[in-house]
């Protein structure tokens, strides 16, 4: 006698989600997803007080229907079950159309009506300016979806981003080469349109050549977000501080210097030249090695900030004015 299948708590949660949220039929879940008997799925649903839906008659879709379904799935935020409702058919019918036409099935995050889609409409707070800089550096926009992927050790920022925008998206993890990274996704046409005003568009790495125009009041927070994303703070063997930023375009690095000099005192101006990143001309580097500039930047950007990468804060903390100047190189 074959061994009876044991269903874990996660199995049961997944079955309920597939049936109630994704709206797949019992037979499709059993035969195409979990490869078991339909009676087993039905029993699990009934045991968990899930009402069993009445069966729909299968709808025959023509070529035009399939083309419209593919367009809806690839160019909008609609889920398979939402498209199914539009065509009065089962979710698996839509799923089969997508698979047959080699359309990649995307695990789209569930929409959250409470999320703050208007967060970037007006950059008038420290948090908004910081995250605008951070997204400018490490964010990716595509098909009305914002994705931020960073090193797993910096997860704290994604948790803060979730809180600020009231997101219910989960933070996911993967290995990128030898580095563990984590990411968060947010679907919002409105938010992505707002970001576009600041040059954060699909393929921004190759399209956006300048930093956005921002008021002087929020520029330090934006710059801190840039440095926490695409910049660095390091201390060399002589105990000299280096603070810098890297970009594909020299013009962006020039803007970075201009932004910094707009809030730095004249005697601590950012004067270092912008250099090519490497021999293959893969981008440009803008960094200061002048200690007066580094100290001023540390104090203006990090000393009393409400949000930043804690590991970079700890690096520059010895430069804060509260320390004795004689202790600083």
Buried (B, 14 or more C-beta within 10 A) or exposed (E): EEEEEEBEEEBBEBBBEBBBEBBBBBBBBBBBBBEBEBEBBBEBBEEEEBEEEEEEEEEEBEEEBBEBBBEBBEEBBBBBBBBBEEBEBBBBBBBBBBEEEEBEEBEBBEBBEEBBBEBBBEBEBBBBBBBBBBBBBBBBBEBBBBBBBBBBEBBBBBEBBBEBBEBEBEBBEEEEEEEEBBBBBBBBEEBBBBBBEBBBBEEBEEEBBEBBEBEEEBBBBBBBBBBBBBBBBEBEEEEEBBBBBBBBBBBBBBBBBEBBBEBBEEEBBBEBEBEEEEEEEEBBBBBBEBBBBBBBBBBBBBBEBEBBBEEBBEBBEBBBEEEEEEEBE
